[in-house]
């Protein structure tokens, strides 16, 4: 299996986890760590063979990295908004409980 295929497979798994309603944060953390190691390996390969950066696979890997980063940022924003709503609701509930 090529390193690019490993990256694509890891990205596919990561994106699948990000789409789930119930996030498995441990699994996402493992996949992000795995992805980081794959990227480090790719960068080292590019240092040994600069022409690799000219390849279609490299271009696709960069695009996929941008996509994964955007998706993770979006999910983080979404979770942050949900947390703010939850905290607001909890504060409101505490206010109502004062009158009970």
QUIQUI-V193155 format. One record per residue. RES is the residue in three letters. PHI is phi as a letter, one per 20 degrees, with the letter a starting at -180 (* if undefined). OMEGA is omega in whole degrees, -180 to 180 (NA if undefined). Layout:
BEGIN
[[RES	PHI	OMEGA] [RES	PHI	OMEGA]]
END
This chain:
BEGIN
[[UNK	*	180] [UNK	f	180] [UNK	f	178] [UNK	f	178] [UNK	f	176] [UNK	g	179] [UNK	f	179] [UNK	f	180] [UNK	f	179] [UNK	f	178] [UNK	f	180] [UNK	f	179] [UNK	f	-179] [UNK	f	180] [UNK	f	177] [UNK	f	179] [UNK	f	-180] [UNK	f	180] [UNK	f	-178] [UNK	f	176] [UNK	f	177] [UNK	e	-178] [UNK	f	172] [UNK	e	-173] [UNK	f	179] [UNK	f	-180] [UNK	f	178] [UNK	f	179] [UNK	f	179] [UNK	f	-179] [UNK	f	178] [UNK	f	177] [UNK	f	178] [UNK	f	-180] [UNK	f	179] [UNK	f	179] [UNK	f	178] [UNK	f	180] [UNK	f	178] [UNK	f	178] [UNK	f	178] [UNK	f	179] [UNK	f	178] [UNK	f	178] [UNK	f	178] [UNK	f	178] [UNK	f	178] [UNK	f	-177] [UNK	c	-176] [UNK	g	180] [UNK	f	179] [UNK	g	179] [UNK	f	179] [UNK	e	-174] [UNK	f	177] [UNK	f	179] [UNK	f	179] [UNK	f	180] [UNK	g	179] [UNK	f	178] [UNK	f	178] [UNK	f	179] [UNK	f	-179] [UNK	f	177] [UNK	f	177] [UNK	f	180] [UNK	f	-180] [UNK	f	180] [UNK	f	179] [UNK	f	-179] [UNK	f	179] [UNK	f	178] [UNK	f	179] [UNK	f	180] [UNK	f	178] [UNK	f	178] [UNK	f	180] [UNK	f	179] [UNK	f	178] [UNK	f	178] [UNK	f	178] [UNK	f	179] [UNK	f	179] [UNK	f	178] [UNK	f	179] [UNK	f	-179] [UNK	f	179] [UNK	f	179] [UNK	f	180] [UNK	f	178] [UNK	f	178] [UNK	f	179] [UNK	f	179] [UNK	f	178] [UNK	f	179] [UNK	f	-178] [UNK	f	178] [UNK	f	-177] [UNK	e	-178] [UNK	e	NA]]
END
